[in-house]
Amino acid sequence: MSWQYASALTIGDREEQQDRVAIFHLEYGAAHLLVVADGMGGHEDGAAAAQTVIDIASSQFNQSVIDDPRAFLESICLDAHNAILTLSDHCKSAPGSTCVIAYLTDKQVYCVHIGDSRLYQFNGGRLIHRTSDHSIAQLMEEQDGGFEDETRHSAPQNQLYMCLGGNNELTPEFYASKVSAGDFFLLCSDGFWNQVDVEELFAKTDATAIDQDYAGELVQLASQQAGGKSDNICLAWAHREVDPAERRKRGFLKQLIAWFA
């Protein structure tokens, strides 16, 4: 089995691109790192904060011996947090950034996130996992058991209670799972999931048909959905392919089920 990857971003209707996305690979394909960061702050400051996340992730991934994936991922977050705090000493605004980072091996996925950039895990169109936003809106939804329509529209959707570079205690949220053939991992900024029903979209998407062109089409779709008020948008994904023998086996089982249905 092998991995397929793609990433894309668009500036949307903003004056500057403050989202960043990157995919890194170790030699011989032993492990892979996907990173999405959504910068916050005036103009160049937010972009610099998001780029700081990418730069630190790249440096640590290429220089570290990763025996403890959780410690490795949390170290990226902590180092980026401190670097952005230092950056703020030279900025007019208070820069910050979200991040969602996935470390993939042949058998496991490990993820940390800060803020409201998300990771979704699908298999066969079925949602397996979705990260929980570090936002006031998410807290309200969890405490109230869901939004009424009026509350949904009035909730502070973009207000975060935790971000990199913020005046908050940094506690990266960690997720780990075994990887199965056919697993599909999507990382995206809020500019994407705010405009697209991600679960519905990927329930109808054949993961084997996803490529770089399709990634570009998706970010443009999300931008158009915003009706001229699009945020920056970025996404990255990884798909664990099903080997041919397993694909034939699954096809045969589907035929058997159809015959006896």
Secondary structure as GFF3:
##gff-version 3
##sequence-region A 1 261
A	DSSP	beta_strand	3	10	.	.	.	ID=ss1
A	DSSP	beta_strand	19	25	.	.	.	ID=ss2
A	DSSP	three_ten_helix	27	29	.	.	.	ID=ss3
A	DSSP	beta_strand	32	40	.	.	.	ID=ss4
A	DSSP	alpha_helix	44	63	.	.	.	ID=ss5
A	DSSP	alpha_helix	69	88	.	.	.	ID=ss6
A	DSSP	beta_strand	96	97	.	.	.	ID=ss7
A	DSSP	beta_strand	99	104	.	.	.	ID=ss8
A	DSSP	beta_strand	108	114	.	.	.	ID=ss9
A	DSSP	beta_strand	118	123	.	.	.	ID=ss10
A	DSSP	beta_strand	126	130	.	.	.	ID=ss11
A	DSSP	alpha_helix	136	144	.	.	.	ID=ss12
A	DSSP	alpha_helix	149	154	.	.	.	ID=ss13
A	DSSP	beta_strand	173	178	.	.	.	ID=ss14
A	DSSP	beta_strand	183	188	.	.	.	ID=ss15
A	DSSP	alpha_helix	190	193	.	.	.	ID=ss16
A	DSSP	alpha_helix	198	203	.	.	.	ID=ss17
A	DSSP	three_ten_helix	207	209	.	.	.	ID=ss18
A	DSSP	alpha_helix	212	225	.	.	.	ID=ss19
A	DSSP	beta_strand	233	240	.	.	.	ID=ss20
A	DSSP	alpha_helix	244	260	.	.	.	ID=ss21
###
